[in-house]
Amino acid sequence: MINSTQLLYFTLSAYVDSGPFRYLNFVLIMCLYVLIVGCNVLLIVVICVSRSLHEPMYMFLCSLFVNELYGSSGLFPFLLLQVLLDVHVISAPLCFLQVFCVYTYGIVEIVNLAVMSYDRYVAICFPLHYNALMTSKKVAVLIALTWLCPFVAIVVLLALSAPLQRCGNTIDKVYCGNYAIVKLSCSNTSLNNVLGLIYTVVSIVIPLCLILYTYTKILEVCFSGSKVTRQKALSTCTPHLASILNFSFGCCFQILQSRFETSRVPAVLAIFLSVYFLTCPPLLNPVLYGLNMSSIRNALRRLLCGGNTNPPTDLFSSAFYS
């Protein structure tokens, strides 16, 4: 067992020595982070200042963009510091704080996408009852639960992981992960492992099943309706489906890398896969929704050009995310 002084920090061993290229890596990571922050903040501002976008669907989108900022901020400032250092260590409290940020980001993301799929299901399958079913109070409750439940769940998870007695302090990642910390423990971790698997099922599998169910119903409506309705529904669902697939791939990479031996995977590829779900969704989601949803594009154009930001909307465009 290592002595108690070593338990005050963890060593991150997955970093590759890039020599003089560390400064180039710093600039590239900084540019990526600035781009993520700029895109997400811009769309949040557009939704907040445009009253025409004060609809349930855009409130869920705003929650999604806030989560992108939250998740990327839990990783990028830390990476910017680490790429310039020769010794890659992190104090135990900061390590657990990073675990909290990364894990809550992941759960909020998938739950938010599931809530958005439910909203689209109501809008497409029950368009005449959309306003009655998706009231402002219900939207507020859904957004609050989307954030509150993951925060409480991860606090419980970390409360069980933090007191574990550890026999090592080396984490084979570029950032902290709960399972990587649990594997360092000398004590019985059965409860941690079971709880981790339960969390994985509840936070990922159940939301994905809800998404699958809602899109099954949406496809039934699409194929039974007119060509115009089908094209309208499919076009408005495309950004959401792309977001789901993108984040699902990232989660799969993260789970497989955490639970299975990946020593044979090239170091650079392993690093890319480990940060994929914290990098690609925050970068691509603003592009997907900003470019594909005409209502957001028009509101952004009006905001930048100083025009009227409050044009009238109709029920059909609201329900179908035009």
Secondary structure, DSSP 8 states (H G I E B T S, - for coil): ---GGGGGEEEE------GGGHHHHHHHHHHHHHHHHHHHHHHHHHHHH-GGG-SHHHHHHHHHHHHHHHHHHTTHHHHHHHTT-SS-EEEHHHHHHHHHHHHHHHHHHHHHHHHHHHHHHHHHHSGGGHHHHS-HHHHHHHHHHHHHHHHHHHHHHHHHHTT--BS--EESSSS--HHHHHTTBSS--HHHHHHHHHHHIIIIIHHHHHHHHHHHHHHHHHHHS-HHHHHHHHHHHHHHHHHHHHHHHHHHHHHHHHHS--TTS-HHHHHHHHHHHHHHHHHHHHHHHHHH-HHHHHHHHHHHHT--S-----HHHHHTT-
